[in-house]
Amino acid sequence: MTSQSFAGLLGTIIAIVALAAAVYYGPIGQFGKPPKPAPVAQPAEPAPAAPAPRGPVVREVPN
């Protein structure tokens, strides 16, 4: 087996693998697959009540 025929054989194998991957991952391969399930929406919970804003603390300081 010469190096040219070996390179041709190896190139053919690589081309077949590349075409098979393109068909599997491309739009042609998607027709036989079941559709992906839609994500289930969780009911929105109300946001917790925010605490009342606090102002500055005023303390009585003896003179």
C-alpha positions in Angstrom: 0.0 0.0 0.0 1.6 3.2 -1.1 1.4 6.4 0.9 -0.9 8.0 -1.7 -3.5 5.3 -1.4 -3.2 5.3 2.4 -3.8 9.1 2.4 -6.8 8.7 0.1 -8.2 6.1 2.4 -7.7 8.2 5.5 -9.2 11.2 3.8 -12.2 9.2 2.8 -12.7 8.0 6.3 -12.4 11.6 7.7 -14.9 12.9 5.1 -17.4 10.2 6.0 -17.1 11.0 9.7 -17.5 14.8 9.0 -20.5 14.3 6.9 -22.1 12.0 9.4 -21.6 14.6 12.2 -23.1 17.3 9.9 -26.2 15.2 9.3 -26.5 14.2 12.9 -26.1 17.8 14.3 -27.7 19.6 11.4 -31.3 20.2 10.5 -31.6 16.8 8.7 -30.9 14.9 11.8 -33.4 16.8 13.9 -36.5 15.5 12.1 -36.4 12.1 13.7 -35.8 13.4 17.3 -38.6 14.1 19.7 -39.1 17.8 20.6 -37.4 19.1 23.7 -39.9 19.6 26.6 -40.8 23.2 27.4 -39.6 24.4 30.8 -42.3 24.5 33.4 -43.0 28.1 34.5 -42.9 28.5 38.3 -45.6 30.7 39.8 -44.3 34.1 40.7 -44.1 34.7 44.5 -44.7 38.2 45.8 -41.5 40.0 46.8 -41.0 40.2 50.6 -41.9 43.5 52.1 -38.9 45.8 52.5 -38.2 47.0 56.0 -39.1 50.6 56.7 -36.2 53.1 56.0 -34.3 54.0 59.1 -33.2 57.6 59.7 -30.3 58.8 61.8 -30.3 57.8 65.5 -30.6 60.9 67.8 -29.4 60.3 71.3 -29.5 62.8 74.1 -26.1 63.6 75.3 -25.6 65.2 78.7 -23.8 68.6 78.7 
